Amino acid sequence: MKKSHGPAFKKAVIELAQCPVCRGRAVIQGVFHELPCDHCNASGWVAAATGEALALDELVTQLSMRLRAANRQIEQLKKPRATGPEALYQEGNRLGAGGTNYTGD
């Protein structure tokens, strides 16, 4: 059943791309010093689909979602995964009595 009114239950992830004007640096070179990029609101990120700058509150939300996803990926990569025959002993397969690990020994 689709909702027809009110805010969404989950925040939609907007695909972000580097700003084409500042190339993701958030600043552009002025005559004497660097200036904040007006195209991306000095963030370095724009919406990938439209190339438009996001509103600051939306940008903070989207960057937070990307940061959480990147942290989850880093944590998964830090966990050592067993390979080969030892993998059968490290991970539960729920084939034993009561859903316990069964190794065939």
N, CA, C and O of each residue as an XYZ file, in Angstrom:
420
protein
N       0.850     -1.176      0.000
C       0.000      0.000      0.000
C       0.896      1.239      0.000
O       1.771      1.375      0.855
N       0.680      2.133     -0.950
C       1.485      3.345     -1.065
C       0.863      4.465     -0.261
O      -0.358      4.612     -0.197
N       1.740      5.260      0.357
C       1.263      6.444      1.061
C       0.888      7.511      0.057
O       1.534      7.647     -0.983
N      -0.148      8.268      0.360
C      -0.572      9.300     -0.572
C      -0.338     10.709     -0.035
O      -0.423     11.666     -0.805
N      -0.049     10.871      1.245
C       0.184     12.196      1.793
C       1.135     12.100      2.980
O       1.358     11.024      3.533
N       1.691     13.248      3.358
C       2.612     13.297      4.480
C       4.037     12.972      4.058
O       4.293     12.607      2.910
N       4.960     13.109      5.003
C       6.369     12.836      4.671
C       6.611     11.344      4.471
O       5.845     10.504      4.945
N       7.678     11.037      3.769
C       8.030      9.643      3.510
C       8.473      8.970      4.807
O       8.967      9.634      5.718
N       8.296      7.667      4.886
C       8.709      6.921      6.073
C      10.222      6.845      6.183
O      10.771      6.894      7.284
N      10.888      6.728      5.063
C      12.341      6.678      5.035
C      12.849      7.781      4.124
O      12.238      8.098      3.103
N      13.978      8.358      4.512
C      14.581      9.411      3.704
C      15.204      8.797      2.460
O      15.959      7.830      2.561
N      14.901      9.344      1.295
C      15.438      8.830      0.041
C      16.900      9.261     -0.110
O      17.262     10.395      0.203
N      17.718      8.349     -0.590
C      19.123      8.652     -0.829
C      19.237      9.298     -2.204
O      18.797      8.734     -3.206
N      19.824     10.473     -2.239
C      20.044     11.186     -3.494
C      21.486     10.925     -3.914
O      22.417     11.119     -3.132
N      21.656     10.488     -5.144
C      23.002     10.223     -5.665
C      23.724     11.554     -5.827
O      23.206     12.475     -6.458
N      24.919     11.652     -5.255
C      25.695     12.886     -5.311
C      26.870     12.732     -6.270
O      27.385     11.632     -6.473
N      27.283     13.849     -6.851
C      28.452     13.882     -7.732
C      29.278     15.106     -7.358
O      28.770     16.051     -6.754
N      30.554     15.077     -7.721
C      31.395     16.237     -7.453
C      30.929     17.412     -8.288
O      30.476     17.249     -9.421
N      31.047     18.589     -7.720
C      30.662     19.815     -8.417
C      31.565     20.000     -9.638
O      32.787     19.931     -9.509
N      30.983     20.236    -10.828
C      31.818     20.393    -12.016
C      32.584     21.717    -12.041
O      33.598     21.826    -12.731
N      32.118     22.716    -11.307
C      32.772     24.026    -11.318
C      34.048     23.999    -10.474
O      35.113     24.404    -10.939
N      33.933     23.517     -9.222
C      35.097     23.509     -8.327
C      35.775     22.144     -8.270
O      36.789     21.995     -7.588
N      35.240     21.146     -8.968
C      35.759     19.780     -8.998
C      35.849     19.165     -7.594
O      36.804     18.455     -7.278
N      34.847     19.448     -6.762
C      34.765     18.842     -5.441
C      35.600     19.524     -4.378
O      35.652     19.034     -3.250
N      36.253     20.627     -4.684
C      37.122     21.295     -3.719
C      36.375     22.279     -2.838
O      36.903     22.672     -1.798
N      35.164     22.698     -3.208
C      34.309     23.629     -2.477
C      34.775     25.080     -2.595
O      34.090     25.977     -2.103
N      35.912     25.333     -3.227
C      36.394     26.696     -3.438
C      36.859     26.839     -4.883
O      37.270     25.870     -5.521
N      36.785     28.060     -5.376
C      37.306     28.353     -6.708
C      38.393     29.410     -6.550
O      38.390     30.170     -5.582
N      39.310     29.457     -7.489
C      40.420     30.398     -7.412
C      39.965     31.772     -7.885
O      39.536     31.935     -9.027
N      40.063     32.756     -7.000
C      39.797     34.138     -7.370
C      41.070     34.760     -7.921
O      42.036     34.056     -8.215
N      41.069     36.058     -8.056
C      42.247     36.745     -8.569
C      43.399     36.639     -7.577
O      44.529     36.342     -7.965
N      43.118     36.881     -6.304
C      44.174     36.859     -5.293
C      44.021     35.756     -4.261
O      45.010     35.351     -3.651
N      42.822     35.264     -4.050
C      42.600     34.239     -3.028
C      41.457     33.324     -3.458
O      40.777     33.586     -4.450
N      41.259     32.261     -2.707
C      40.195     31.309     -3.018
C      38.858     31.827     -2.501
O      38.776     32.408     -1.419
N      37.816     31.606     -3.293
C      36.463     32.028     -2.946
C      35.567     30.809     -2.823
O      35.806     29.805     -3.495
N      34.530     30.869     -1.972
C      33.595     29.744     -1.887
C      32.859     29.561     -3.216
O      32.471     30.534     -3.861
N      32.676     28.309     -3.612
C      31.993     28.001     -4.866
C      30.499     28.281     -4.709
O      29.852     27.733     -3.816
N      29.956     29.130     -5.575
C      28.535     29.468     -5.521
C      27.661     28.386     -6.145
O      26.481     28.272     -5.812
N      28.227     27.600     -7.039
C      27.432     26.587     -7.746
C      26.977     25.464     -6.818
O      25.877     24.937     -6.986
N      27.809     25.088     -5.838
C      27.488     23.953     -4.953
C      27.312     24.378     -3.494
O      27.349     23.531     -2.602
N      27.122     25.673     -3.238
C      27.006     26.192     -1.871
C      28.246     25.870     -1.043
O      28.138     25.619      0.157
N      29.407     25.873     -1.660
C      30.699     25.640     -1.016
C      30.754     24.287     -0.316
O      31.351     24.160      0.753
N      30.127     23.270     -0.925
C      30.168     21.931     -0.348
C      30.998     20.972     -1.196
O      31.557     20.009     -0.671
N      31.081     21.224     -2.488
C      31.796     20.328     -3.384
C      30.919     19.240     -3.956
O      31.395     18.430     -4.752
N      29.636     19.191     -3.575
C      28.722     18.136     -4.012
C      27.468     18.741     -4.641
O      26.962     19.766     -4.187
N      26.982     18.090     -5.687
C      25.723     18.459     -6.332
C      24.924     17.175     -6.582
O      25.467     16.073     -6.499
N      23.641     17.323     -6.887
C      22.814     16.163     -7.221
C      23.283     15.619     -8.567
O      23.413     16.368     -9.535
N      23.537     14.314     -8.623
C      24.087     13.700     -9.833
C      23.092     13.764    -10.994
O      23.498     13.936    -12.144
N      21.814     13.630    -10.709
C      20.809     13.579    -11.766
C      20.611     14.939    -12.432
O      20.454     15.017    -13.650
N      20.619     16.013    -11.635
C      20.300     17.324    -12.182
C      21.501     18.254    -12.254
O      21.496     19.193    -13.050
N      22.517     18.024    -11.457
C      23.662     18.926    -11.407
C      23.402     20.167    -10.586
O      24.215     21.092    -10.572
N      22.274     20.193     -9.903
C      21.905     21.340     -9.073
C      22.444     21.173     -7.659
O      22.618     20.052     -7.181
N      22.706     22.289     -6.995
C      23.136     22.262     -5.603
C      21.960     21.876     -4.718
O      20.819     22.247     -4.993
N      22.239     21.139     -3.665
C      21.197     20.759     -2.711
C      21.046     21.846     -1.659
O      21.985     22.591     -1.380
N      19.854     21.930     -1.076
C      19.652     22.831      0.053
C      20.549     22.364      1.202
O      20.836     21.172      1.320
N      20.985     23.286      2.034
C      21.957     22.939      3.069
C      21.450     21.871      4.029
O      22.219     20.988      4.409
N      20.170     21.921      4.437
C      19.653     20.900      5.347
C      19.601     19.538      4.665
O      19.874     18.518      5.298
N      19.253     19.514      3.379
C      19.225     18.258      2.632
C      20.642     17.728      2.414
O      20.877     16.521      2.478
N      21.577     18.631      2.157
C      22.971     18.243      1.943
C      23.560     17.602      3.193
O      24.267     16.598      3.102
N      23.277     18.172      4.352
C      23.779     17.605      5.614
C      23.229     16.201      5.810
O      23.963     15.299      6.213
N      21.952     16.007      5.531
C      21.332     14.690      5.683
C      21.953     13.680      4.726
O      22.270     12.561      5.131
N      22.131     14.056      3.467
C      22.688     13.141      2.474
C      24.139     12.787      2.789
O      24.536     11.631      2.647
N      24.931     13.767      3.213
C      26.323     13.478      3.566
C      26.416     12.591      4.794
O      27.306     11.745      4.883
N      25.504     12.775      5.742
C      25.478     11.909      6.926
C      25.147     10.472      6.539
O      25.744      9.534      7.067
N      24.200     10.294      5.619
C      23.841      8.947      5.173
C      25.025      8.290      4.459
O      25.274      7.098      4.641
N      25.756      9.065      3.645
C      26.934      8.525      2.954
C      28.039      8.168      3.939
O      28.719      7.156      3.771
N      28.220      8.993      4.963
C      29.244      8.730      5.974
C      28.928      7.466      6.750
O      29.825      6.666      7.015
N      27.667      7.270      7.119
C      27.284      6.054      7.842
C      27.510      4.814      6.983
O      27.982      3.791      7.478
N      27.173      4.904      5.692
C      27.386      3.769      4.785
C      28.874      3.474      4.633
O      29.273      2.309      4.609
N      29.692      4.508      4.532
C      31.142      4.308      4.403
C      31.715      3.700      5.679
O      32.584      2.832      5.608
N      31.242      4.142      6.849
C      31.711      3.569      8.115
C      31.322      2.102      8.239
O      32.107      1.292      8.730
N      30.101      1.750      7.793
C      29.677      0.344      7.817
C      30.585     -0.492      6.925
O      30.983     -1.595      7.300
N      30.912      0.029      5.745
C      31.774     -0.699      4.819
C      33.180     -0.868      5.396
O      33.790     -1.924      5.228
N      33.698      0.151      6.068
C      35.017      0.052      6.699
C      35.011     -1.003      7.784
O      35.951     -1.791      7.888
N      33.961     -1.030      8.599
C      33.871     -2.022      9.672
C      33.790     -3.439      9.107
O      34.387     -4.359      9.666
N      33.066     -3.626      8.013
C      32.987     -4.949      7.390
C      34.333     -5.380      6.849
O      34.693     -6.554      6.937
N      35.081     -4.443      6.291
C      36.398     -4.784      5.752
C      37.415     -5.072      6.848
O      38.380     -5.802      6.621
N      37.209     -4.507      8.032
C      38.119     -4.755      9.154
C      37.957     -6.152      9.729
O      38.915     -6.718     10.256
N      36.746     -6.720      9.635
C      36.493     -8.046     10.197
C      37.170     -9.101      9.327
O      36.914     -9.169      8.125
N      38.028     -9.920      9.922
C      38.659    -10.975      9.116
C      37.647    -12.071      8.794
O      36.919    -12.536      9.672
N      37.611    -12.467      7.558
C      36.712    -13.533      7.122
C      37.528    -14.795      6.919
O      38.563    -14.778      6.254
N      37.060    -15.875      7.490
C      37.734    -17.158      7.332
C      37.466    -17.697      5.930
O      36.372    -17.540      5.388
N      38.487    -18.336      5.353
C      38.331    -18.942      4.038
C      38.783    -20.386      4.102
O      39.511    -20.788      5.010
N      38.349    -21.142      3.145
C      38.765    -22.539      3.083
C      38.035    -23.394      4.106
O      36.904    -23.088      4.485
N      38.692    -24.484      4.559
C      38.041    -25.410      5.485
C      37.688    -24.783      6.832
O      36.710    -25.191      7.457
N      38.454    -23.811      7.285
C      38.163    -23.221      8.585
C      36.886    -22.395      8.575
O      36.326    -22.125      9.637
N      36.412    -21.987      7.400
C      35.185    -21.202      7.314
C      33.991    -22.003      7.821
O      33.055    -21.437      8.385
N      34.022    -23.315      7.620
C      32.926    -24.162      8.101
C      32.838    -24.149      9.616
O      31.751    -24.305     10.173
N      33.951    -23.968     10.285
C      33.960    -23.970     11.740
C      33.695    -22.584     12.319
O      33.233    -22.473     13.455
N      33.974    -21.544     11.570
C      33.822    -20.182     12.079
C      32.393    -19.655     11.961
O      31.933    -18.931     12.844
N      31.698    -19.999     10.908
C      30.360    -19.472     10.687
C      29.326    -20.557     10.966
O      29.515    -21.719     10.608
N      28.232    -20.160     11.609
C      27.167    -21.105     11.904
C      26.348    -21.422     10.668
O      26.021    -20.522      9.894
N      26.012    -22.691     10.471
C      25.199    -23.072      9.319
C      23.805    -23.527      9.721
O      22.984    -23.826      8.855
N      23.519    -23.586     11.033
C      22.200    -23.912     11.589
C      21.673    -25.263     11.106
O      20.459    -25.443     11.006
N      22.557    -26.214     10.806
C      22.123    -27.535     10.367
C      22.098    -28.554     11.501
O      21.614    -29.670     11.314
N      22.607    -28.189     12.666
C      22.658    -29.109     13.786
C      21.366    -29.115     14.593
O      20.401    -28.433     14.248
N      21.359    -29.886     15.662
C      20.182    -29.991     16.524
C      19.883    -28.635     17.150
O      20.772    -27.989     17.705
N      18.645    -28.214     17.059
C      18.237    -26.941     17.647
C      18.783    -25.737     16.900
O      18.828    -24.643     17.463
N      19.195    -25.900     15.661
C      19.706    -24.791     14.866
C      21.138    -24.428     15.195
O      21.574    -23.313     14.908
N      21.885    -25.355     15.798
C      23.281    -25.093     16.119
C      24.151    -25.397     14.898
O      23.667    -25.886     13.878
N      25.420    -25.102     15.023
C      26.366    -25.330     13.942
C      26.678    -26.826     13.831
O      26.958    -27.471     14.841
N      26.634    -27.380     12.624
C      26.967    -28.774     12.378
C      28.168    -28.813     11.433
O      28.122    -28.260     10.334
N      29.240    -29.470     11.870
C      30.461    -29.512     11.054
C      30.713    -30.885     10.468
O      31.577    -31.018      9.600
N      30.019    -31.885     10.889
C      30.186    -33.219     10.335
C      31.280    -34.021     11.034
O      31.599    -35.119     10.579
N      31.858    -33.527     12.103
C      32.887    -34.264     12.841
C      32.297    -35.359     13.678
O      33.027    -36.075     14.363
